[in-house]
């Protein structure tokens, strides 16, 4: 497992420790993390503070997202995939998509390379959360 997905997993664990949804993300450019974040919908009472959005906010204005890679512990949803496409991020690496398929096809259709690592650790973290917090999870995915 590479250091960047490990950093995203650490973000997800931090979110869970804060009482939130365990999804984490990092943005990488030139082999360095330039932004990191985790889902803070519960903590901040903000419906759009998904992990990837928090990560992009924390990266700040970087001018161009050319050459960046977004790592996320879970396949990005349409909200986050829209941000990926909008900012021209051309590569997304997801920890897993078995618990939530996300918007992979949408990103691919817009020229984004999407790699699904299918990591058991990421899947286990989400399955455990979904089983113990089904109402909160359904709220997060708009069901």
N, C-alpha and C positions, 0 to 999 in steps of 0.2 A: 504494500500500500504506500502511495507516495505522500509526501509531507503536506501537500495541499488539501487532499481529501481528509487527511488526519486533522488538519486545522479546521476544516468545515465540521467534522464530527465533534471536535472540541467546542465549537460554537453551539452546535445542537445540544450538547450536554449542558452547557451553561444556560441555555434557554430553558431546558427542563428543570434545572436546579432553581431557576427563578420562578417556577410555577407556570411556565409557558409551554408552547408546542416545540418538541425537539427537532427542529430543522435548522441547519446551519449552512452558511455560504461564505466563500472567499473569492475575491477577484485577483487574478494573477496577471502581471505584465513583466516581461523580461525576467522571468523566473523568480519574481518577488511578489509577495502579497501586498497589494496596494489598498485593499478594502476587505473588511470582514464584518459579518453580521449574523444575527439569528432572528427567528420569528419572535416578534414582540407584540403580537396582537393582544394578548392577555395582559401583559405587563403595562402596556401604554394605552390600552383601550382603543386602539387604532386598527380598523379592519384591513388596512392595506400595508401594514408593516410586516410583510412576509420576509423571510430570511434574505432572499435575493435583493429585495427592495432596500432593506436595512444595510446590506453590504454595499450596494451602489451609493446610497446616501453617505455612508462612511468613507467611501473612496473619494467622494467630493467631485468637484469639477476637474476633470483630468484632460479636458480639451478633446481628445479623441480616444475612443475605445478600441481603435485598430490594434491588433496584436494582443488583445486581452483574452483570457479564458476565465469563464465563470464556473466554479465548482459549487455543487449543492449536494446535500445529503439525500435529497429527494428530487425526482424529476420535476422541474418547474411547472407550475400551473400556467393558465393562460395569462393571468395578470403579469407574472414574472417573465414569461416567454415574450409577452408584448414589449416589456422593457428591454429584453435581450435584442429583439429585432429593431426596436426604435433606436437604440444606441449603437447598433452595428457590431455587437459582440458576435464573433463568428465561430466560437467554440464553447460548448457547454459540456461539462463532465458531471454526471449525476451518480450519486451513491447507489440508488436503486429506484425502480419504478414498479415493483410488484405490489406494493401497498397502495400506490396511486400512480396511474399511468401518465398524468400530466399532459403537457402539450408538445410532446416530442415531434409529432408530424407537422404541427404548425411551424415550429422552429426550422425543421428540415426543409419545409416548403419555401422558407425565406432564406435559404442558403447557409444555415447554421449547421456546423458539424456537431452532432450530439452523440456522446459516448455514455452508455449505461454500464456502470461497473458491476451492477448486481451484487453489491456487498451484503453479506449476511448481517454484519453488525448494524448497518443502516436499516435494513428491513426489520430486524428484531426490535430496534429502538422505536420504530414507527408502529409496529404491530402491538407492542406492549402499551404504547400511548393510546392507540385507537381503541383497544380493548378496555382500558380503564377510564377513558374519557370520550366515549362515542359522541356525545352531544357537542362537546367543544370541537372535536375533529370535524363533524358535519358542518358546524358553523364556519370553520376555516375554509372548507372547500365549497361553501355555498349551497349546501343541501338542507 
